[in-house]
Amino acid sequence: MQITTNVTVPLYYTGLTTTATLTPGDATTAAVAAVAAGEAHTLRRDYSVVVEMTIEASGYAWWVVDGPAE
């Protein structure tokens, strides 16, 4: 069984102000991330991004958050 939901990721304390790049890290074979590798997200006014993801039962996934290239 899968669940698909939008997850709000707070990024206030990262120091990022405009965009964040989320890159999927290693995930279990049961986890499916709907985030494309290197996809840039515009931060909302509260310094968060919303990520849509699909996870299998008993699965997990994680991402690396980077800022824009300086």
N, C-alpha and C positions, 0 to 999 in steps of 0.2 A: 504494500500500500504506500502511496506517495502523498505528500502534502505540498501544496504550492501556496506561498504566501509572500507578502511584501515585508521586508525587515528594514526598520529604520536604524541606521548605523550612526551613532553620534561621533563626530570628529572634531569637536570643539578644542580639545586639549592637544591635538596634533599640530596646531599652528597653521594648518591649511586654511586658505581663505577663499579660493575660487573654484578649483577643481581637485578631484581625487581620482587616481587610477587604481582600480581594484583588479588584482591578478589572482586567480584561483591558485591555492597551494595544493599540496597533496590532499586527496580526499579518499574516503573509503570507496570501494566499488559500488556500494549501495547508495552513495550520495551523488546527486546530479545537480550541478550549479548552473543557473540560467545566466550567469555573468560571463560574458565573453572575455577572453584573456586580453588584458590591457585596455579595457573599455574605460574611457574617461567619463566621470559623473560630475555634473555641476552641483556644488554645495548649495543647500537651501539656506534661507536666512538664519536659521538656528545652527548652521555649520554641521548639518547632517546630510546623508544621502539615503535614498530608498533603493533597496536592491530586491528584485523579485528572484526568488529561488525555489527550487523543487528539491525536496529531500525524501529519500526512501525511509521506511521504518527502520529504526536503530542505526541510521546513517549520520554522518556529520561532514562538514566541509569548512574550510577556512580560507581566508584571503589575505594577501599582502597589500597594504594601502600605501601608495606613494603619491607625492605631489607632482605638479607639473615640472618639466625640465627647465632649469634656470638658464 
